[in-house]
Amino acid sequence: MSTISKKEAKQLLLDTDWAVLEDVNLTEESKAEFVNYRFYIRQVIISGYDYLEMDYPEKPEPVWNNT
């Protein structure tokens, strides 16, 4: 398990904001991975705890749509 602070969680969300924009040409599967990742990270912020012991997923690697 890793310890992640609210500040770190906010930074992880900022680092992946680009991946959920409509005009980003990621595959649907890759977009879904980023959405799920961000949802899980967001739970740290919503929880109201300064620190939370949690297993959080690794940041997804972008997979670009070739079309």
C-alpha positions in Angstrom: 0.0 0.0 0.0 1.1 3.5 -0.7 0.4 6.7 1.2 -0.9 9.5 -1.0 -1.8 13.0 0.3 -4.6 15.2 -1.0 -2.0 17.5 -2.5 -0.4 14.6 -4.4 -3.8 13.4 -5.6 -4.6 16.8 -7.0 -1.3 16.8 -8.8 -2.0 13.4 -10.3 -5.3 14.7 -11.6 -3.6 17.8 -13.1 -1.1 15.6 -14.8 -3.8 13.7 -16.6 -6.3 16.4 -17.3 -5.3 16.4 -21.0 -6.3 12.7 -21.4 -10.0 13.3 -20.9 -10.4 16.2 -23.3 -12.7 15.5 -26.2 -10.2 16.4 -28.9 -7.5 14.1 -27.7 -7.1 11.2 -30.1 -6.7 8.3 -27.7 -8.4 4.9 -28.2 -11.6 4.4 -26.4 -9.9 1.8 -24.2 -7.1 4.2 -23.3 -9.6 7.0 -22.5 -11.5 4.6 -20.2 -8.3 3.7 -18.4 -7.6 7.3 -17.7 -11.2 8.0 -16.6 -11.0 5.0 -14.2 -7.6 6.1 -12.9 -8.8 9.7 -12.3 -12.0 8.4 -10.6 -9.9 6.4 -8.2 -7.5 9.2 -7.5 -10.4 11.6 -7.0 -11.7 9.5 -4.2 -8.7 10.7 -2.1 -9.7 14.3 -2.5 -13.5 13.7 -2.0 -12.8 11.5 1.1 -11.7 14.6 3.1 -8.7 12.8 4.6 -5.3 14.4 4.4 -3.7 11.0 4.0 -5.3 7.7 3.0 -3.7 4.3 2.8 -4.8 2.9 -0.5 -3.7 0.8 -3.4 -4.0 3.2 -6.3 -3.5 2.2 -9.9 -0.4 3.1 -11.9 -0.8 6.0 -14.3 -2.0 4.6 -17.6 0.1 4.8 -20.7 -1.6 6.7 -23.6 -2.5 4.6 -26.6 -3.1 6.8 -29.6 -5.8 6.2 -32.2 -4.2 5.7 -35.6 -7.3 6.9 -37.5 
